[in-house]
Amino acid sequence: MTTTRTPEEVFAHHGQTLGGEDLEGIISDYADDAILIVQGKVYRGKDGARQVFIQLLSDVPQAQWELETVFADDVLYLGWKATGGGRKVENGVDTFIFADGMIRVQTVVYTVQPA
């Protein structure tokens, strides 16, 4: 019998791998058919997630993160700030929908500014 990770467990792993800039670890949390809507553009699956996080990690490399999380069943609202690489994000907002121990849907919006 396998156990499915809770949304909180999935996000804890996601945060750990993101903080460590472990791209493959980040991608492992996404369902094969995940949908990411980032800055108004649609990305699909693990390949889409990889594109999204290559961009984010280059936007704020070696970032220090501040997170505000609100979980409701299989949904997470995330407000975030990040500073790294001489840049900062002060207005990051994500929504996650989890299914079967994976991230199924994520929306992201943020603005990069000089630090």
N, C-alpha and C positions, 0 to 999 in steps of 0.2 A: 504494500500500500504506500503510495507516495503522498506527501503532504504538499499543499500549495502554499506558497509564501503569501502572507498578508500584504495589503498595500503598504503598510508601514515598513515591513521587512524589505519589500522591493525598493522603496524609496531610500531606506537606510543604505542599501547596497549601492544604489544609483549615486547617492551623495558621496559615498566613500570613493567610488571609482572616478567620479567627476573631479573630486578634490585631488586625487592622485594622477589626474590626466591619463587614466588607463582607458584608452579608446575602446579596446575590445571588451573590457569589463563593462563599460557604459552600454555598449550595443547589446550585450548579453541579456539585459533587462527588458528588451523590446520584443514583442511578439513578431513572428515572421510577417504578419499582415498588418503591422502597426501603421497608423496614420499620424503624421506630424504636420501641423500647420504652423509655420514659422514665418513671422513678418509677412503674412498674407500669401505665402507660397506653400503648396502641398508637397510633402515628401512621403514616400511609402516604403515600408519594410525596413529591414536592418540596413540596407544600402542607403536608404533615405536618412535614417537616423545617423549613420556614419557621416554623411555630408553635413548634416546639421551641427554635429559636435566638432567636426574639424573646423568649421567656421567659428563656433562659439569659443573653442580653445585658442584660436588665433586672435579673436577679438579681445579677450582678456586672459592672456597667458599667465600661468602660475598665480591664479586669482585667489584672493581671500574672499570668502563668501559669507553673506549674512542672509539667513532664511527665515521666513514666516510661513508656517504650514498650518493648514486647516483641512483635516480629513473628515469626510462624511461618507461612510460605507466604502464604495469602490472609487470615490472621487477625491482628488487632492487639489486644493487651491494653494498655489505657491507664490508668494511675493518674495523677491530677492534683490540683493545688491551684490556687486562684485567689483573688486579693484585688482588690477594686475597689468603688467607690461606697459605702464604709463597711461593706462586707460581705466575708465570706470563705467559701470552701469548702475544707475540709481533707481530705475523704474521697471525692473524685470518682473513680468507676470506670466506664470504658466498655469495651465490646468491639465491634470492627468486623469485618465480613466484607466483603471486596472481591470484585467480579466484573467483568470486562471494563473495567477501568480506572475503576470507579466504586465508591462505597460502596453496598452492597446491603442490609446489615443493620447496625444499631447498637443496643446497649443502653446505658443511662445510668442511674446513680444518684448523687445527691449531696445534701448537706445545707447549706443556707445559714445562716450565723451572723453576728452583728454582728462587725465587725473589731476 
